[in-house]
């Protein structure tokens, strides 16, 4: 992170030094003032001044812990106050929505799963009505805004125009609709990118500036972090990895093309392969396949191994192009990673240049609330990120964060 002189302001009046301190505490966790100054390359008196101001604002707190000694006096750690702010996150799936309320430090206050038909013609209006009780203001924890994760391409998080063929949405102005209906900042993002923001802020990604997030489950997704920022591409479509072309004569994908990667290694593709091999009977699904593999069924394990080898070749192409520090595996399918792992790692061998052959593959424990937590993270990232995801909603989110009047 580049250094900023004390009280440097952005064109919008944002204190960049203060934001840099918040961003580092958000990514790295509690630190001493001396370590903050060292990492940000700014003077200790400046850090002391900024931290004092943030403590007075009840955004940062002094902890009953001391930093490890570097040969001198050990400094007291400071960290974010989780209750300084909250965000509501929503993940849209084909037949339900997951909703979480998350604190500034990423911890969850509450989670809910509700049946919901996103393919219905009036889905955006019904979604606003469903979410209204969850975005009511609370006196104790300020609400920064609403984040929504969708399985499709989003032009920009702040405008939230969605193209999601898997749920039958074409050019749906979801962000504008929810903002108008609910009267608060609304950020809409592709669900994998939102999950990647959460990983950057609160997960293993906080230790890296360049990494990939690979999600496996009903589909396949890829989050790309370069220089500490999530890469979106020119139209918001970067990371649509599930639609990587594999077999032009293959199964037709929900996107309209044939033989996309996710038609083979997504859960439906695994089930088709297992049924063709006689491992599964009609009506049985991926849960049964994992159960058989867990019990040692050789054919079930072979279905996973074949898919893993193919997935590895596709991921190898991304590693070769992007040279990440690590690849983090997430998603519902990660629960069965023990059946993917050996064939996946073997598939990478010889498929990437030797300097990248030791790229770590890290598997995060999966929780079904993670998708919605990712949606909340794109809102929580606004006061913790110099680059910013909120666009035109940035000032409104920051005003809410600092308890100032808003005109949402």
C-alpha positions as MATLAB code, in Angstrom:
seq = 'XXXXXXXXXXXXXXXXXXXXXXXXXXXXXXXXXXXXXXXXXXXXXXXXXXXXXXXXXXXXXXXXXXXXXXXXXXXXXXXXXXXXXXXXXXXXXXXXXXXXXXXXXXXXXXXXXXXXXXXXXXXXXXXXXXXXXXXXXXXXXXXXXXXXXXXXXXXXXXXXXXXXXXXXXXXXXXXXXXXXXXXXXXXXXXXXXXXXXXXXXXXXXXXXXXXXXXXXXXXXXXXXXXXXXXXXXXXXXXXXXXXXXXXXXXXXXXXXXXXXXXXXXXXXXXXXXXXXXXXXXXXXXXXXXXXXXXXXXXXXXXXXXXXXXXXXXXXXXXXXXXXXXXXXXXXXXXXXXXXXXXXXXXXXXXXXXXXXXXXXXXXXXXXXXXXXXXXXXXXXXXXXXXXXXXXXXXXXXXXXXXXXXXXX';
ca = [
       0.000    0.000    0.000;
       1.353    3.419   -0.845;
       1.934    5.995    1.852;
      -0.247    9.061    2.292;
       0.748   12.206    4.156;
      -1.272   13.124    7.205;
      -4.758   14.500    6.532;
      -4.442   13.977    2.784;
      -7.924   14.223    1.300;
      -9.402   12.609   -1.771;
     -11.338   14.690   -4.276;
     -14.496   13.772   -2.337;
     -13.005   14.902    0.971;
     -12.171   11.405    2.153;
      -9.235   11.219    4.587;
      -6.947    8.806    2.792;
      -4.622    8.265    5.758;
      -7.545    7.346    7.986;
      -8.894    5.029    5.294;
      -5.471    3.435    4.895;
      -5.363    2.675    8.637;
      -8.882    1.212    8.568;
      -8.080   -0.804    5.450;
      -4.969   -2.327    6.989;
      -6.737   -3.197   10.239;
      -9.584   -4.664    8.205;
      -7.270   -6.883    6.177;
      -4.531   -7.746    8.657;
      -6.427   -7.704   11.942;
      -5.237   -6.032   15.173;
      -1.842   -4.299   14.991;
       0.283   -1.991   17.097;
       0.614    1.667   16.169;
       4.292    1.071   15.365;
       3.434   -1.746   12.957;
       0.748    0.394   11.318;
       3.287    3.167   10.759;
       5.837    0.714    9.396;
       3.414   -1.004    7.004;
       1.911    2.256    5.733;
       5.259    4.054    5.601;
       3.955    7.071    7.488;
       5.270    8.696   10.652;
       4.392    7.256   14.077;
       2.980   10.619   15.270;
       0.624   10.651   12.284;
      -0.577    7.122   13.066;
      -1.060    8.036   16.716;
      -3.142   11.048   15.699;
      -5.292    9.048   13.271;
      -5.816    6.167   15.700;
      -6.800    8.598   18.466;
      -9.428   10.114   16.164;
     -10.766    6.663   15.200;
     -10.936    5.605   18.851;
     -12.920    8.760   19.648;
     -15.297    7.827   16.812;
     -15.692    4.331   18.356;
     -14.521    2.734   15.109;
     -11.205    1.454   16.496;
     -10.516    0.171   19.998;
      -7.455   -0.533   22.116;
      -7.196   -4.219   22.978;
      -5.914   -5.945   26.090;
      -3.113   -7.457   24.029;
       0.407   -6.443   23.164;
       2.271   -6.948   19.903;
       5.250   -9.354   19.846;
       8.456   -7.579   20.833;
      10.827   -6.473   18.074;
      13.588   -5.785   20.569;
      12.065   -2.715   22.181;
       8.946   -1.824   24.069;
       5.953   -3.924   23.076;
       3.102   -1.851   21.668;
      -0.564   -2.240   22.539;
      -2.711   -3.674   19.765;
      -5.593   -1.743   18.237;
      -8.375   -3.282   16.174;
     -11.706   -2.569   14.547;
     -14.837   -2.257   16.654;
     -17.131   -4.859   15.096;
     -20.258   -3.106   16.313;
     -19.250    0.172   14.656;
     -21.309   -0.792   11.615;
     -23.233   -3.603    9.974;
     -24.402   -4.600    6.517;
     -27.087   -6.903    5.203;
     -26.029   -9.405    2.551;
     -28.283  -11.435    0.266;
     -27.421  -14.326   -2.024;
     -29.920  -15.153   -4.788;
     -30.307  -18.797   -5.783;
     -32.834  -20.413   -8.105;
     -35.327  -21.372   -5.399;
     -34.287  -19.474   -2.275;
     -32.450  -16.495   -0.867;
     -29.913  -16.499    1.960;
     -29.734  -13.373    4.131;
     -27.124  -12.405    6.710;
     -26.467   -9.433    8.941;
     -22.718   -8.966    9.337;
     -20.645   -6.667   11.550;
     -17.761   -4.524   10.385;
     -15.285   -7.265   11.332;
     -17.175   -9.821    9.228;
     -18.733  -11.746   12.103;
     -22.393  -12.657   11.697;
     -25.191  -11.215   13.796;
     -27.917  -13.313   12.176;
     -28.638  -15.520    9.177;
     -31.833  -16.594    7.441;
     -32.830  -18.778    4.486;
     -36.157  -18.142    2.776;
     -37.904  -19.854   -0.126;
     -37.992  -17.488   -3.091;
     -38.639  -17.909   -6.809;
     -36.156  -15.634   -8.579;
     -37.524  -16.669  -11.975;
     -40.952  -15.113  -11.322;
     -41.719  -12.054  -13.511;
     -42.137   -9.783  -10.457;
     -39.074  -11.124   -8.628;
     -37.308   -7.739   -8.091;
     -40.425   -6.211   -6.540;
     -41.072   -9.233   -4.345;
     -37.416   -9.233   -3.324;
     -37.640   -5.629   -2.126;
     -40.742   -6.440   -0.069;
     -39.075   -9.541    1.406;
     -35.921   -7.654    2.380;
     -37.599   -4.603    3.896;
     -37.853   -6.020    7.461;
     -34.154   -6.973    7.374;
     -32.890   -3.478    6.498;
     -34.697   -1.571    9.196;
     -32.461    0.785   11.138;
     -31.216   -0.202   14.591;
     -30.138    2.370   17.120;
     -27.170    0.348   18.374;
     -25.413   -0.618   15.103;
     -25.523    1.677   12.033;
     -26.592   -0.019    8.795;
     -24.221    0.858    5.943;
     -26.256   -0.687    3.158;
     -27.431   -3.806    1.368;
     -25.224   -6.115   -0.694;
     -26.693   -8.584   -3.169;
     -24.835  -11.504   -4.755;
     -26.229  -12.890   -8.017;
     -25.197  -15.809  -10.274;
     -24.446  -13.704  -13.327;
     -22.650  -10.712  -14.780;
     -23.143   -7.287  -13.170;
     -22.067   -4.144  -15.015;
     -21.013   -2.244  -11.856;
     -21.717   -2.846   -8.208;
     -23.288    0.605   -7.722;
     -25.660    0.478  -10.713;
     -26.381   -3.245  -10.352;
     -27.621   -4.132  -13.840;
     -27.760   -7.935  -13.998;
     -27.372  -10.427  -16.848;
     -28.010  -13.884  -15.364;
     -29.234  -16.494  -17.863;
     -29.133  -19.291  -15.270;
     -32.071  -17.643  -13.462;
     -33.685  -16.160  -16.568;
     -32.659  -12.544  -15.954;
     -31.742  -10.316  -18.881;
     -30.630   -6.724  -18.348;
     -32.444   -6.412  -15.000;
     -31.728   -3.080  -13.201;
     -31.786   -4.753   -9.786;
     -29.598   -2.233   -7.966;
     -31.605    0.777   -9.109;
     -34.878   -0.955   -8.233;
     -33.833   -1.997   -4.719;
     -32.233    1.368   -4.000;
     -35.431    3.154   -4.969;
     -37.671    0.770   -3.047;
     -35.614    0.527    0.143;
     -33.999    3.974    0.310;
     -30.472    2.908    1.241;
     -27.208    2.204   -0.597;
     -27.464   -1.052   -2.567;
     -24.462   -2.804   -4.103;
     -25.017   -5.722   -6.465;
     -22.202   -8.030   -7.518;
     -21.541  -11.400   -9.093;
     -21.691  -13.887   -6.222;
     -18.167  -15.239   -6.777;
     -16.657  -11.744   -6.876;
     -18.539  -10.861   -3.684;
     -17.212  -14.025   -2.053;
     -13.725  -13.004   -3.188;
     -14.103   -9.602   -1.511;
     -15.003  -11.399    1.728;
     -12.011  -13.685    1.330;
      -9.756  -10.656    0.808;
     -11.132   -8.890    3.895;
     -11.795  -11.714    6.335;
     -10.334  -14.998    5.032;
      -7.016  -16.460    3.953;
      -6.858  -13.917    1.159;
      -6.007  -11.185    3.675;
      -2.468  -12.669    3.657;
      -2.061  -12.283   -0.121;
      -2.170   -9.549   -2.753;
      -2.441  -11.846   -5.773;
      -4.630  -14.926   -5.532;
      -7.465  -16.869   -7.139;
     -10.696  -18.040   -5.548;
     -12.014  -21.198   -7.225;
     -15.618  -22.094   -6.384;
     -17.099  -25.491   -7.187;
     -20.663  -26.652   -6.696;
     -23.654  -26.386   -8.997;
     -21.422  -24.201  -11.172;
     -17.770  -23.229  -11.321;
     -16.520  -19.717  -10.632;
     -13.268  -17.836  -10.395;
     -12.447  -14.741   -8.384;
      -9.279  -12.900   -9.406;
      -7.363  -10.629   -7.029;
      -4.482   -8.626   -8.509;
      -2.475   -6.225   -6.372;
      -5.019   -6.538   -3.582;
      -8.038   -5.584   -5.731;
     -10.721   -7.816   -7.200;
     -10.439   -7.764  -10.989;
     -13.816   -7.238  -12.692;
     -12.918   -6.811  -16.362;
     -14.223   -4.138  -18.738;
     -17.887   -5.198  -18.456;
     -17.912   -6.934  -15.089;
     -17.588  -10.382  -16.635;
     -14.092  -11.398  -15.514;
     -14.081  -14.785  -13.801;
     -16.976  -16.417  -15.677;
     -14.820  -19.507  -15.500;
     -17.676  -21.987  -15.624;
     -18.256  -20.962  -19.234;
     -14.707  -21.736  -20.318;
     -15.239  -23.676  -23.578;
     -14.231  -27.348  -23.374;
     -16.317  -29.396  -25.841;
     -18.181  -27.661  -28.701;
     -20.317  -30.797  -29.140;
     -21.019  -31.218  -25.440;
     -24.049  -30.626  -23.249;
     -25.817  -27.314  -23.771;
     -25.094  -24.889  -20.937;
     -27.558  -22.437  -19.342;
     -25.575  -19.658  -21.057;
     -26.651  -21.057  -24.447;
     -23.293  -22.487  -25.513;
     -22.258  -26.125  -25.549;
     -19.631  -27.948  -23.549;
     -18.819  -25.235  -20.993;
     -16.582  -26.307  -18.128;
     -19.386  -26.308  -15.569;
     -21.525  -28.678  -17.665;
     -18.816  -31.274  -16.999;
     -17.455  -30.519  -13.515;
     -20.460  -28.792  -11.945;
     -22.775  -30.933   -9.812;
     -25.176  -31.677  -12.694;
     -22.247  -32.766  -14.859;
     -20.965  -35.060  -12.112;
     -24.416  -36.626  -11.794;
     -24.670  -37.200  -15.568;
     -21.252  -38.857  -15.614;
     -22.144  -41.004  -12.591;
     -25.434  -42.096  -14.120;
     -23.723  -42.959  -17.409;
     -21.220  -45.076  -15.460;
     -23.991  -46.834  -13.538;
     -22.903  -45.331  -10.235;
     -26.150  -43.433   -9.678;
     -29.726  -44.372  -10.477;
     -32.192  -41.859  -11.988;
     -33.323  -39.386   -9.340;
     -30.154  -39.674   -7.280;
     -27.931  -36.596   -6.991;
     -24.519  -35.334   -6.061;
     -25.091  -35.942   -2.341;
     -25.457  -39.649   -3.040;
     -22.339  -39.582   -5.211;
     -20.313  -38.060   -2.366;
     -21.763  -40.608    0.066;
     -20.638  -43.475   -2.180;
     -17.185  -41.951   -2.640;
     -16.870  -41.470    1.127;
     -17.631  -45.163    1.547;
     -14.830  -46.067   -0.850;
     -16.820  -46.815   -4.010;
     -14.142  -47.005   -6.728;
     -16.425  -45.907   -9.566;
     -17.766  -42.928   -7.612;
     -14.245  -41.819   -6.838;
     -13.344  -42.205  -10.495;
     -16.123  -39.760  -11.458;
     -14.568  -37.152   -9.185;
     -11.047  -37.941  -10.400;
     -11.995  -37.510  -14.081;
     -13.674  -34.168  -13.353;
     -10.737  -33.058  -11.189;
      -8.215  -33.785  -13.948;
     -10.211  -31.685  -16.409;
     -10.692  -28.861  -13.908;
      -6.963  -28.893  -13.176;
      -6.113  -28.312  -16.817;
      -8.418  -25.305  -16.946;
      -7.067  -23.884  -13.679;
      -3.512  -24.465  -14.926;
      -4.228  -22.066  -17.770;
      -5.252  -19.377  -15.275;
      -2.209  -20.011  -13.082;
       0.038  -19.744  -16.128;
      -1.497  -16.430  -17.178;
      -1.887  -14.800  -13.742;
       0.871  -16.382  -11.577;
      -1.086  -16.127   -8.284;
       0.441  -16.593   -4.846;
      -2.201  -19.197   -4.029;
      -5.492  -20.730   -5.182;
      -8.248  -20.849   -2.540;
     -10.996  -23.426   -3.083;
     -14.495  -22.646   -1.807;
     -18.094  -23.590   -2.503;
     -20.564  -26.359   -1.722;
     -18.500  -28.834   -3.734;
     -15.467  -28.243   -1.529;
     -17.055  -30.589    1.021;
     -16.015  -33.427   -1.300;
     -12.553  -32.019   -2.018;
     -10.838  -35.111   -0.635;
     -12.122  -36.882   -3.746;
     -10.891  -34.117   -6.078;
      -7.572  -33.387   -4.448;
      -5.150  -36.059   -5.679;
      -6.258  -35.980   -9.320;
      -6.452  -32.186   -9.308;
      -2.911  -31.738   -8.024;
      -1.630  -34.409  -10.411;
      -3.351  -32.606  -13.284;
      -1.467  -29.417  -12.491;
       1.898  -31.183  -12.716;
       3.429  -30.486  -16.108;
       0.545  -28.209  -17.052;
       2.099  -25.027  -15.639;
       5.619  -23.603  -16.007;
       8.021  -24.889  -13.364;
       8.283  -21.584  -11.406;
       4.506  -21.842  -10.762;
       4.301  -25.584  -10.210;
       4.352  -25.185   -6.433;
       1.429  -22.747   -6.295;
      -0.388  -23.660   -3.053;
      -3.943  -24.999   -3.234;
      -5.802  -24.049   -0.044;
      -9.263  -25.377    0.783;
     -11.407  -23.275    3.114;
     -14.076  -24.874    5.317;
     -17.460  -24.146    3.751;
     -20.563  -22.720    5.350;
     -23.748  -22.077    3.377;
     -23.941  -18.544    4.778;
     -20.634  -17.677    3.052;
     -22.319  -16.570   -0.190;
     -24.503  -14.044    1.642;
     -21.586  -13.008    3.847;
     -19.725  -12.195    0.636;
     -22.600   -9.957   -0.448;
     -22.406   -8.115    2.874;
     -18.634   -7.769    2.451;
     -18.928   -5.610   -0.669;
     -20.703   -3.042    1.521;
     -18.410   -3.466    4.541;
     -15.394   -3.037    2.247;
     -16.331    0.571    1.473;
     -14.844    2.199    4.613;
     -11.979   -0.339    4.582;
     -10.798   -0.045    0.992;
      -8.966    2.812   -0.707;
      -9.986    1.543   -4.159;
     -13.664    1.288   -3.227;
     -16.433   -0.876   -4.682;
     -19.376    1.384   -3.953;
     -18.929    3.927   -6.775;
     -21.632    6.556   -6.597;
     -22.854    5.102   -3.289;
     -19.493    5.608   -1.578;
     -20.289    8.918    0.092;
     -23.666    7.695    1.358;
     -22.082    4.572    2.859;
     -19.349    6.660    4.493;
     -21.858    9.152    5.880;
     -23.728    6.266    7.479;
     -20.442    4.903    8.792;
     -19.561    8.194   10.470;
     -23.105    8.867   11.708;
     -23.657   11.849    9.421;
     -26.965   12.858    7.775;
     -27.687   11.114    4.474;
     -29.943   11.795    1.508;
     -30.399    8.197    0.283;
];
